[in-house]
Amino acid sequence: MEVKEMNEILSKNRVEDVSWLCSLSESELDMLISLKLLVLQRAKVIGHQELANKFDLKTLRALGFILMEHLKEKVKDLSLFPGSAEPLAFVAGCNLLKCDNDDILTVEELKTCLHIDSKSCLCINQHHNKGQEHQTYEPISQ
């Protein structure tokens, strides 16, 4: 990715939102991508594509948070049944629910995150999170 493209991504979005995006797992990103595609499709069908353009990263983050909070409440109801504590642990570890800004990456770390792996067109972010190294992936729009 060129420096110009990186700067454009960072200038159109808050650093907190881009940092949050880089912390998501592949399945969490898949969910957000599916939501974005659904919005694009619905906006096209109803003839208001300009609405899809307003559906930015900040909006997507808020919607992901709301959906996961709703799921968390539903899973909490399931925890009343024996042997169902596992789903609650799954939801608790979800990065879509992160709303604190404790693990914000610096602009330099974000630029590293936005580096494209030419074989897979994925952004690979390797950073340490409380002593554990992990990778997250960000699909790059074509």
C-alpha positions, 0 to 999 in steps of 0.5 A: 500500500502506498503512503498516500493510501495509508494517509488517506485511511488514517485521515478519514477515520479516527485513530481509535477506530483504525486501532480497534479494527486492527485488533479484530479477529478474522471472524469479527472482520468477516461479520463487519464486512458482511454488515457493510455489504448488506448496507451497500446492497440495501442502499442500492435496492432502495435507490439511495447509494449515498446512504451507504457512503455515510456508513463509515468505520465509526458507524460500523464499529457502533453497530458491531458493538450494539449487536454484540451487546444484544447477543451478550444479553441473549447468552446471559439468559442461556447461562441459567441452564447447566453446562452453558457457560461456554457461550458467555466466555466466547462473548466476553473475549470478543474484541467487537465489545471493546469500547475502551481506548487502552490498547490504541496503537500509535500512528506508526503501528497503524501504518505497519498494520496497513502494510499489504501482504502481496500474496493474500491482500491482507493486512497483518498486524502483529502486536503484543496484547498483555504479553501474548502475540497475536495476528489480526487481519484486515481485508483491503478493498479493491 
